Structures are given as structure tokens and as C-alpha cells.
Amino acid sequence: MQKLYKTLKEYGYIHHIEYDKQGLNVLENKLVLLPDSLFFIDMAYRVMHTYVFAISAPKYKTQGILTLELNDYHTLGTSAFANNFNIEIEQSWDEIVIRRQYGMRKVLKLEFDANRYVLRKGFPDFPSCPFGHTFKSLGYDTQEKEYVRLVSSILKEKSLKVIEY
């Protein structure tokens, strides 16, 4: 489990986050994230009866790690935070890859299929921007019908189709 924590810290998840009935307490920033705060679960791992979450809140200059034991995880799952934590939980951490960013699935270069993914610009149905503004463009998965984050190398691909609103 130390390897998991070390890798998450290398990815920039340096803050320590604790959960209690007040909310998600970011200890270093003296910040409390509430269910309606603008934050994202970027990764989730289960190690035996322990759950480890990588959380980012760019608007609040926060990237941290929340660790919950099984009982606390179940308590959180019945709280107002339940929707925020409704993501796939990885069970293997041999290769740690950030598969979510800003609340959206992240598409890696190896996964890119020009027939499936497009870049949309100026669409009114974009999700919330992590900094409290609006997105100008976002990737879109035409198969799953959902917005995705495309890694920057995909944005340089000549085969990437761009659709203006």
C-alpha cells in the first residue's frame, strides 16, 4: 500500500483528507469540502478492507488522498456524498494510471479511436469546469454518449474530428 501512496504523491496528491460528518476535511488547507463543493474523484482503489481515493479540487488548489476503512466507506455511501463517490474502484494497483480527470473519464493515447472520439467546441451542455468557469472544448465519446478528457497528445492528432456548435 505504501507504493500506492507514493505513486499518488508523485502525481501531485499531496494533501491529507479526512472524512467526518462535517465533510471532507483537507487538513493542510483548513478546507472542508461539502457534497456540493466542486471536487472530483480521480482514482479509487480498494486494498483489502481499505479504500483509497485520489481527490482533486482545482478551484480550491487541492489534490489529496482520502483513506477509508470499510465501515466508513459504507457510511459515506449512504451520505450526501454518495453520488460523488459513485465511480469504479480498482482492485489492482500494480500499474497506477489516472483514468479520470475533472469528473470525466480520461482517454489515453493508446485508447484513442478517431471513429469513436471527437472534440466538441462551444457546446452548451458541457459539464462544470473545475475552476468554476466554462469549458471551451471537450472530448466526446460518440459510443457512450458522454464527455471525456482527452490527453494532450490526442489533441495534436490529425485524425481527431472537431465539431463546432
Secondary structure, DSSP 4 states (H G I P E B T S, - for coil): -HHHHHHHHHTT--EEEEEETTEEEETTTTEEE-TTSS-EEEEEEEETTEEEEEEEEGGGTEEEEEEEEHHHHHHHHTSTTTTTT-S--BS--SS----EETTEEEEPGGG--TTTEEEEES-TT----TTSS--SEEEEETTTTEEEEEPHHHHT-TT-EEEE-
